[in-house]
Amino acid sequence: MTARRLDLVIPGDLATPTGGYAYARRIIAGLSERGWRIQVHALDASFPRPSSASLREAERLLGRIPAGRTLVIDGLALGAMPALVEAAAPRLDLIALIHHPLALETGLEPAEAERLRRSEFRALASVRGVITTSRVTADGLTAYGVSRERTRVVEPGTDAAPLATGSGCERLNLLCVATLTPRKGHAILFEALSRVRDLSWRLACVGSAQRDPAHAQALRARIGALDLADRIQLVGQVDAAALANHYQAADACVLASHHEGYGMVLAEALAQGLPILSTTAGAIVHTVPETAGLLVPPGDVEAMAAALRRFLTDRQLRERLRAGALRARASLPSWNAACDAFADAVAHPARVSG
């Protein structure tokens, strides 16, 4: 039997420790285990704001892919090169992989957001099908001219993990796993924590500071200005073993995101029985059951502070949310199922799902 082939275009380093890249790595590994022949084509990391040189290299790369191949293009690249996507569509079988629309990134000037929206709208018109990682993203793409009939939802899987043991003392350990970028809402979280400084807690923020160094520096300065340097630690990027240790020591996972296409770190936290304190942004309300977390409107410092105070002062609430997380843990999707669904979505992208 001839092996199935798939080409995949991804900007930047596939090893980048973010949810989107982790999703790609696991799908690639899973399809390879199923006998697929996968070829990854890497663009430079300037996308979704490519230079002229980056676009020329992307044009050369797409031109080298043999005609008739099925090509999945990550949304970070696809939405930023609509003319190249249009040119490639007649000779390649194009499928978009969209985690969330580019224009929804936090911190964009209105003109830049509108430019990205128009660019992605145009690029999506040329693909045969679209794979998204949540129903929320699939529904949102209807505003980009993508009907639900052209969309397949393939949610990320979650690895089984040991239950977190927590701090074991009165001072509770809060854990935030997120790259230091505006969309992840660290500034909101820090402001909210400053309003519960009378309670006993500490926060570990695990995530790279290299994606947006200026924002990371601003967050460091804000921690100092709030006089929380002894209680908030910016850990930086860590390896899998160190991350597992942070999860083990945590009493709750906190994430004040302004938008999430799925929220993989929240699913990872649930897999370890951790209660969640987060927002209602994007797909989070579908990833985190209401019995397992406290969710507040994104950007609302007062609401986040109130949720933190409730969690930190109410032992019975913590126990109820822990029980809810344990129930959610039992029903999290597996990577095996995600890879099967992705393979089917590539073969039949127009079949409605989700």
C-alpha positions, 0 to 999 in steps of 0.5 A, spaced: 500 500 500 502 506 498 504 511 503 499 517 504 503 524 503 502 530 506 506 537 505 506 542 511 508 549 511 510 552 518 513 559 519 519 559 524 522 553 528 518 547 529 521 546 536 518 553 539 515 551 545 508 554 544 501 550 543 500 551 536 507 548 535 506 543 540 500 541 536 503 541 529 509 536 532 504 531 535 500 531 529 506 530 525 509 524 529 502 521 529 501 521 522 508 518 521 506 513 526 500 511 521 505 510 515 504 517 512 510 521 509 510 528 512 515 533 509 515 539 513 517 546 509 520 551 514 519 559 513 523 564 517 520 566 523 518 573 521 511 571 519 505 573 520 509 580 518 514 577 513 519 581 509 519 582 502 525 577 502 521 572 506 516 572 501 520 571 495 523 565 499 516 563 501 514 563 493 520 559 491 519 554 497 511 553 494 514 553 487 518 547 489 513 543 491 510 538 486 504 539 483 498 535 486 501 535 493 496 536 499 499 542 502 497 544 509 499 551 511 499 554 518 495 560 519 501 564 521 503 564 514 497 563 510 494 569 512 500 573 511 501 571 504 495 571 500 498 572 493 502 566 494 496 562 496 492 564 490 498 563 485 499 556 488 492 554 489 491 551 481 497 546 482 496 544 489 491 541 494 491 547 499 488 546 506 489 551 512 490 550 519 487 555 523 488 556 531 485 563 531 485 569 526 491 573 526 487 579 527 485 577 534 492 578 536 492 582 542 496 589 542 495 590 534 493 597 532 486 598 529 489 599 522 494 593 523 488 588 525 484 590 519 490 589 514 491 582 517 483 581 517 483 583 509 489 579 508 487 572 511 480 573 508 483 573 501 488 567 503 482 563 506 478 564 499 483 560 495 484 553 500 480 547 499 478 546 506 480 549 513 482 545 519 481 549 526 483 547 533 476 549 536 469 550 534 469 557 536 475 558 531 471 555 526 464 559 527 469 565 527 471 564 520 464 564 517 466 572 518 472 571 513 467 567 508 469 560 510 462 556 511 462 551 516 461 546 510 469 547 508 471 547 516 473 541 520 474 541 527 480 537 530 481 539 537 488 538 540 489 531 544 492 531 552 497 526 555 495 522 561 499 525 567 500 524 574 495 528 579 498 534 582 500 534 589 500 542 590 504 546 595 502 542 601 501 548 606 497 554 607 501 558 602 498 556 595 502 555 589 499 558 582 502 557 576 501 560 569 504 557 563 504 562 557 509 565 553 510 573 555 506 576 550 500 581 550 495 576 548 496 572 555 494 577 559 500 577 564 499 584 566 491 583 568 493 577 572 499 581 576 494 587 577 489 582 580 494 579 584 496 586 587 489 586 590 490 580 594 497 581 597 494 580 604 493 573 602 498 567 602 500 565 595 506 565 590 506 565 582 510 562 578 510 564 570 513 559 566 514 561 558 519 564 554 520 572 554 523 572 547 517 572 543 516 579 545 522 582 549 519 589 550 513 586 553 517 581 557 521 587 560 515 591 561 512 585 565 518 585 569 518 592 571 510 592 573 512 586 578 517 591 581 512 597 581 507 593 584 512 590 589 511 583 588 518 581 586 518 576 592 511 573 590 511 573 582 517 569 579 518 569 571 521 562 570 522 563 563 522 557 558 523 550 561 524 543 559 519 538 559 521 535 566 522 542 569 515 543 567 512 537 570 515 539 576 511 546 576 505 542 575 506 537 580 507 543 585 501 547 583 495 548 587 491 552 581 493 554 574 491 561 572 491 564 565 488 571 564 488 570 556 485 575 552 483 570 547 485 562 546 484 558 540 483 552 544 487 553 551 492 547 551 495 549 557 489 549 561 487 542 558 494 540 561 492 542 567 486 539 568 489 532 566 493 533 572 487 535 576 488 542 577 483 547 578 483 553 573 482 560 574 482 564 567 477 568 562 471 566 558 476 568 552 475 564 545 475 557 546 476 557 554 469 556 556 469 550 552 476 547 554 474 548 561 468 546 564 464 550 569 465 545 575 473 545 574 474 553 574 472 560 575 472 564 569 471 571 568 471 576 562 478 578 559 481 584 561 477 585 567 482 586 573 476 587 578 473 580 576 480 576 576 481 579 583 475 577 586 475 570 583 482 569 586 480 572 593 474 566 593 479 561 591 484 563 596 480 564 602 475 558 600 477 551 602 471 548 600 470 551 593 478 549 592 475 542 593 469 542 589 473 545 583 479 540 584 473 534 584 471 538 577 478 538 574 478 530 576 472 529 572 474 533 566 480 529 566 477 523 565 474 525 558 479 529 555 481 528 548 487 523 546 492 525 541 491 518 538 484 521 537 486 527 534 491 524 529 486 520 527 481 526 526 486 530 522 488 524 517 481 524 516 480 532 515 486 532 510 482 526 506 475 529 507 476 537 509 469 539 506 465 534 511 462 538 517 464 536 524 464 540 531 
